[in-house]
């Protein structure tokens, strides 16, 4: 009986640590096309296949087009956020090349904790 309880506690700890990692703040600042980060900043094309570590990241294949909405800044400048169809998430800027710049002036704003939530499942729809 003690062994079963030990396994359950271990599974609970692993589950808790996994959920903490999926809400980890990747940077305190980001650059956007406007204060609400709703304006598309650029259109990029994937130069390599990319598979992110969790559902906060955008997966794509070489040649796919992505619309960029924000770029993390200061602490973690190598990650951008964007959409491909209805999928939205973070991706490394080194995995894409800029095809078209839509916004010249960038605005730096604080990130929100909700920027880093893992929105995995059918109940969330990006529009």
N, C-alpha and C positions, 0 to 999 in steps of 0.2 A: 504494500500500500504506500509506503514511504517513497518507493522508487517512482511510482506513478505521479505522486505529488511533486517530486523533484522535476520530472519531465514537464509537467504542466507549468511550473514556475519558470523553467528555462524557456519554454515556448512563449510565455507571457512577456518575459524580459526581451527576447528577440523581437517580438511584435512591437513592443514599445520603442525599442531602439530604431527599428525600421521606420516607424511613423515619425520619429524625431528627425531622422535624416531627410525625409521627404518634405519637411517644412523648414529646413535650414535656410537661413537668409544667405544668399549668394553674394550680395553687395548692398550697401546702404543707399547707394545713389544709382540713378540711371539717366540716360539722355534720351529725349523724346522730341517729336516734332511739335508738340504742344503740351501744356501743363497736365492734361488728362491722358496723354499718351494714346490718343485715338487716331491721330493722323499718320498715315503711312509715310515712312521716311525714305525708303528706297525699295527697289526691286532687285533681287540678287538671284544668281543661279548656282546650284550646288556643283562644286568641282570634285566632290568625292561622296561616296556613300557614308551616311552617319546613322548610328544607332545609339541613342542616349541611354544613360544609366537608370533613369526612372521616367515616370509619366509626365514630369515637368518639362521634358526635353522633346524637341521636334525631330522625328526620324525622317530621313529622306534618302533618295538615290541620286547619283550623279546626273546632272542635267535638269533636275526639277527646279521650278521657279518658286521663290519664297518672297513674301512681302514682309519687310522689316518695320516693326513698330517701336522698338526701343533697343538701347544698347546699355548694358551695365557699365558703370564707370567707377573710377578710383580703385577700389579694392579688386575688382574682377572685370577688367576691360575686354577680356577675350570672349565673353558671351553676349550674344544678341538674342532678341525675341522676335518671333515672326510667325506668319501663318502660311500654310500650304493647304488650299482647299478649306475644309472645316477644322483641320488640326492646327494647334497653336502651341508654341513652347520655345525653350531655349536651345541654342545651337552655337557651336564655336564659329567665330567670324572667319577663321582660317579655312573653313570647309566650304566657303562660298566666294564668288566674285561679284562685285557690284556691276549690274547691267544698266541701271538707271537711278539717278538721285532725284527724289521727289521733294525733299525739304533741304534747304541749304543751312538755315539756322537751327541749331539744336538747343533745347532747353534742358537744363539739369534739374531733376527733381528727386526728392526722397522716395525710396521704394516703400512699399507697404508690406506687411506680413503676408497679406493675401496674394501678393505677387508670386510667392513661392510655394503655394499649396499644390499638392498633387491632385489634379482633377481627373481622376481615372474612372471611367464608367459611362454608361449611356445616358445618365440623367443630366450631364452637362453638355450643352450645345454651344459652340462658338459661332456667333453671327457677325 
